[in-house]
Amino acid sequence: MTDTPLTPDVTVVVIAYNDARRLPRAVHSVLRQTLNNLEVIIADDCSTDDTPEVAAGLAAGDPRVRVIRLPENSGGCSAPRNAGIDAARAPYLMFLDSDDELPRHACKSLLLTAETTGADFVTGEVTRVHEDTGATGLWYPELFDSDVRVVDGIGQAPEFFTDHLSTNKLYRAAFIARHRLRFPAGMHYEDQLFTAKAFTLADRFAVVPWPVYTWYLAHDPGQLSISSSRHKMANVRDRVHAARLIDAFLTESGNIALRPAKDAKFLRHDLRLYLGDLPFRDDDWIREFTGVVGPYLESGITEEARTGLPREQRVCQYLLTAGRVEDARTAARALGRPLLAPRAVVRDGERTYWGDHLPDDPAALAELDITEWRMADQPFTSRPIRHELTRVTTDGPRLRLGLRTYDPARLLADPDGITAALWLAAAGEPLRVPFGYVPAGPDRYEAELEVDLRKVPLAAKGFKGRRHPVIALERLGLRRTDTLLAPTDLPARRTRLAGHAITVAPEERGAGRLELTWSRSGLLAGAEAVAPRLGPVRAKTARLGRRLSGPRLKALTYQELKRLPRDRDLVIFEALEGRGYADSPRYIYEELVRRGLPLNAVWAYAGDPAGFPPGVPLVRRGSWEYVRTLARARYWVDSHGFPTAYGKPRGTRYLQTWHGQAFKHMGFDIPDLRFGTPERQQQHRDAVARWDLLIAPSEEFERTFVRANGYTGELLRCGLPRNDVLVRWREVEARDRAQAARVRLQIPDGHKVLLYAPTFRDGARGTGDSIRVDLQRLATGIGRDWTVVVRPHYYERFEVPREVAPVVRDGRGFPDINDLLLASDALLTDYSSLMFDYANLGRPILLFADDYEHYRNSARGTYYDLHEIAPGPVLTETGEVIEAITDLDRVQKEHADRYAAFQQRFTTYETGGASWAVVERFFEGML
């Protein structure tokens, strides 16, 4: 053991109660910190299990650990935390719950930030981990999305009232002592009052964008945390009580001007959590809940906070406080779901109101006014609709559903060209059940559906695809899939089929969808279908069934299959890891078809194959047929990378088209790979070594991508085949594609199209963080003359907010982004390689880069200084985008020389004939 320093740098107070199992994990996460000079105070709230003994053992094992034990249980977190504050010896202080952890560098990074900024405390991001699934998410990532920042008082950034956790912060002990900050006793949500006081009293606080706390969300109902126990009415009362205490503090401390920000936080976070639960609560619970929160909503909330709410929440709150319980449930299901319509609306002149009747009170009427949604003006993909089940019955293998669709936006008023189907699975082989509607009243339709469960695709683990059926509507090549809602009181139905017990019931949480669960019993039924190309397989046990479809067995089988002779006419195409019929492989394939070459071309797909042209042979990525095709094909063509588990067979030629010029670092220029394990580095070298021919769009591509990946094979300097249509955009075929895309997107006559296509952020995939432009402000500023089409990266999530849907379109329904490029009049992007492709059109390019410094200094880094190479203005505020769009001719003239230099640097090989050149070179033996 080492001697303990006289004064530690940081004290971490770990509170525990009857948590002997998880306490060591929490404490060890502190002891393993890269900051060694710290102390741990375990504050035991008079546990009755083995926690005292476990705590004593931890203290005996490391002199940095001390234990204090409260004489009696306090029933909350306040008393043990306060005891820790009193016992702490360090100049800085943190709090940790016994069921959570600190990331390895949390203490050191927070301490360094505190010392360099002089902040009273430093706050950082929280990683939330769902223990049942392992899924992770970030706590309000929009608050922690930039570089380290220093805020001189909460008045400069009142949105941080939302950051009400006490555990993701490092405090100066002197700051806590000076203001006598303590957690309030006798209540839950003590964090909220403590952090509200800290934010209000701090002269300066700092914000770091990296995770400093790991919050585990237990899935065991017996271990639910306080924040996960919203069903308890005491939970509701404590939240409201905490809000009232904060109000009193703000008033007494002379900070009443902060009330609107604090109230907005209460409405958008605390209350919003409960509103989302309303569809799953009974009438008595809702009435009691209304009795608790109603008085506070009516008298304790500032008007500024109330009017700043999304309209959907204002509607729900009004219905709740008005005692319209069933209507409140209906409205609550639409919270955060702009595609979910009300059951009915009332139209009164130019105004539209939620519900089937209107109150007499003008103030109440104002709360139900949804005219701003402009539902009837929205395009096909974003016009709201509502699908609800009315009945579910089972008859052996047949499932019969009664469907009622509410259509107040009149999406189905002109059903010509619209097809409807129920999708029971969406992964690989969706089961589609087409149906037709029958009118059943004003803006309402009904349908009867019958599903043959024997046709549902199964895998070794049972049901393959969606457990929640959706309704898919299609028009003019565009598809929308909408939630199928199930009544919460719908009786569960059960049946048996081929060794499976099937349960059909409403989902307990989430959107309240219909849910199908399959429980396999006995031997795996139909196991012979798992590997059809490998001969009959007799499954002896469920464990064998799982192994039959596992990636390891497929990789081993592939090694044997690739020993067989090549199929000299077989070509496998894959674009963007199977995401669609797109990118350069599409245009190479079409050139082969145009020439009529005697080749057997097969396309790999992942997800829904509907975007491929009719008649194109398909194979599902990752399937046994995919393994066999890779092993036998003479030619491989893709734009991303075939799975690394499959080495290239002898005699196979691999054409790598890649998916664009590199702006951010690639290959061994990425630190994670450059300094990664030898095994990972060799895996990457082996993947690149499979390439026989690589297409280059420019000399810059050679200097960056080719070098960074250590590629030494043959280069074809011809430009990207996917860019041929952009270079030749004046030709009839390209113009027809542009017009067809405008029709599908329902672009109003006379409107220009701004394509907004940002790239993803490393470490924030799927968070929506890349959509950084204020779409509502943009739509208001340019919506008279422009329509905005948003096409996020396929790693990203996005949904058009209902308030901007009349002006904003979702461009994700186009597998090939070239349709959108051709249809657009200008591009707004950030760091996407799309800028290099778009330059072939010669149309304006705007760069929105409000997080540029953070992006370029992130783990990956960039090859270029954006300001040096930019072919257009680099903008950081939505207002600047509006100014540029409204005076685009001037902007284009000002940047003409830079644009020309950009083209010269990055599009030198693009001539419009790349597809022809590639086929000539790569398939030369077939010509």
Secondary structure, DSSP 8 states (H G I E B T S, - for coil): -----SS-SEEEEEEESS-TTTHHHHHHHHHT-S--SEEEEEEE---SSSHHHHHHHHHHH-TTEEEEE-SS--SSSHHHHHHHHHH--SSEEEEEETT-B--TTHHHHHHHHHHHH--SEEEEEEEEEETTT--EEESSGGGG-SS-EEESSGGG-GGGGG---STTEEEEHHHHHHTT----SS-S-HHHHHHHHHHHH-S-EEEEEEEEEEEEE---GGG--STT-TTSHHHHHHHHHHHHHHHHHHHHTT-GGGHHHHHHHIIIIIIHHHHTTGGGS-HHHHHHHHHHHHHHHHHSS-HHHHHTS-HHHHHHHHHHHTT-HHHHHHHHTTTT-TTB--S-EEEETTEEEESSS--S-HHHHHHTB-GGG-GGGS-TTTS-BEEEEEEEEEETTEEEEEEEEE-TT-SSSS-TT-EEEEES--SSS--EEEE--EEEETTEEEEEEEEEGGGS-EETTEE-S-SS-EEEEEETTEEEEEEEE--TT---EEEEETTEEEEEEE-SSTT-BEEEEEEE-SS-TTGGGTSGGG------SHHHHHHHT-HHHHHHHHHHHTTS--EEEEEEEESGGGT-S-HHHHHHHHHHHHHT-S-EEEEEE-S-GGGS-TT--EEETTSHHHHHHHHHEEEEEESS---TTS---TT-EEEE--SS--SB--GGGSHHHHTS-HHHHHHHHHHHHT-SEEEESSHHHIIIIIHHTT--SEEEES--GGGHHHHTTTSHHHHHHHHHHHHHTT--TT-EEEEE-----TT-TTSSTT--S-HHHHHHHHTTTEEEEE---TTS-----TTTTTTEEEGGG-SSTHHHHHH-SEEEESS-THHHHHTTTT--EEEE-TTHHHHHTSSS-BSS-HHHH-SS-EE-SHHHHHHHHHTHHHHHHHTHHHHHHHHHHH-TT--S-HHHHHHHHHTGGG-
